[in-house]
């Protein structure tokens, strides 16, 4: 499952669930304001439902190389 969100204001993210690895891949770029973080968090929650592991037993790989922080 892939969920991608891009905005005109530079903030962009992609959330990929890998159920066979109990892993979430999260890529974030640009500058995130609070509304962007809320949208990303909502997408992350959806992706987490795709995993088959117990709560809090997944791995998260987060690529923030292109974030403006």
Residue, then its C-alpha position, 0 to 999 in steps of 0.5 A: x500500500x502506498x499513500x502519497x501526499x504532496x502540497x503546493x507549499x513544498x511539504x511532501x511525504x510518502x508512506x509505504x506499508x510493507x506487511x511482509x517485513x512489519x515495516x513502514x517506510x516514510x519519506x518526508x521532504x520540504x518544510x512541514x507546518x502543523x496541518x502537514x504533520x496532521x495529514x502525514x500522521x493520518x496517512x501513517x495511521x492508515x498504513x499501520x492498519x496494513x501491518x500484521x504485527x502486534x501494536x508497536x512491534x513494527x519497524x519504521x524507516x524514515x528518510x528525511x534527507x530532503x526536509x528543511x529543518 
